[in-house]
Structure formats: structure tokens, C-alpha cells
Amino acid sequence: MQSIHFSMIDIVLIVATLQCALVFGLVVIARALPTPSPICRHLLGLLFIAIGMDAAAILLVWQADVRAALAPVAGLVIAFASFAFTAKGPLLLLFVQTLTTPQFQLRPVHILHLSAFAMALAVAFTNGLDIERITYSVESDLPNPGTNTWWTLMRLVPCIYALAAIYTLRKAPAVYSTHSTNDQYPY
């Protein structure tokens, strides 16, 4: 009996495909979950979509054959990857705020959460980064301030937002105890 051998690239493709399929299922499930408000349900679905986009962006950036095929539209791929990597954090924080803040509403000030995406695009385009330069610098340990700054933003932004979401949740017991008698949350 022959054994099947997968290369690392094949495993990444399989995992990314499975993660996207799982995220699609989670989005469908999120539509049926009881939540304090419709905006909470929508933000949960968008968070799951952002996680799937993150998996797709990792595939686009790190898989060499896909990267080579997308070379003519490298700017769009960088923009997509920048958005995918920076979208999870703000969506997580906003979702947590919908759970912990009664009558939460999106306001124009929440547009400021897109500033990390704008900074990532500015770094990418002012330094002339494309998919090859982003991965080559990391793979070869060559110093490239633009690439290093871009990757730092991509990994630091979700961490900062996760810490902000944890902080928001830490304040949540007081919020829940003060609003539990008002039937603000019917579940």
C-alpha cells in the first residue's frame, strides 16, 4: 500500500481551505444565535468572516505558486492582506462592547478603528512593498524597515485589540450585575 505524502505547502492549502469552510459554518450559526441586539449578531458574523479572510491572506502571502500567479495584482493582494490582518482586532473589540454595553450603537467615531489598516497601506505603498518583498525579507533575514514595520503592524494590532477586549470583559461583571434586573439581555 502506498502512503500519501503531503508537502508543507499542501498542508497549508488544506488547513486554509478547512478554516474557511469552518468560518462559513460559524457565520451561518452566528445568524441563529440569541444575542442582545442585531448589531451584535452582525459583528459576530463579520468577525468570523475576518478570521476566514486572515486564513486566505496567509495563503496568498506565503504560498509561492499563488504568490507568483498574483504578481500582476500585488498591490491589491497587499491591500487585502493588510485589511484581513487588521480587521479581526477591531471587530472583536466591537463585538465584546455589544455584549457588555446595553443599547450599544455604532457611531462615526468607530471609523477610527480603520486607522491601523490605513497605516499598513501607507507603510506598504510608501516603501514599495509587494508580496515578494514582504516574504523575501522575512525568509532571508535581510533587514528591510518597510517590511519589518508592516509585519509589526499586522501582528501587533490584533494583540492590542485583544487586550482591549479582555479589559472590556473584565469590567463586564459590574455591567451584567447592574443590568440583569432590567432584562436588557433576554437570553
Salt bridges, closest charged atoms under 4 A:
ASP54 OD1 - LYS88 NZ 3.07
GLU132 OE2 - ARG67 NE 3.22
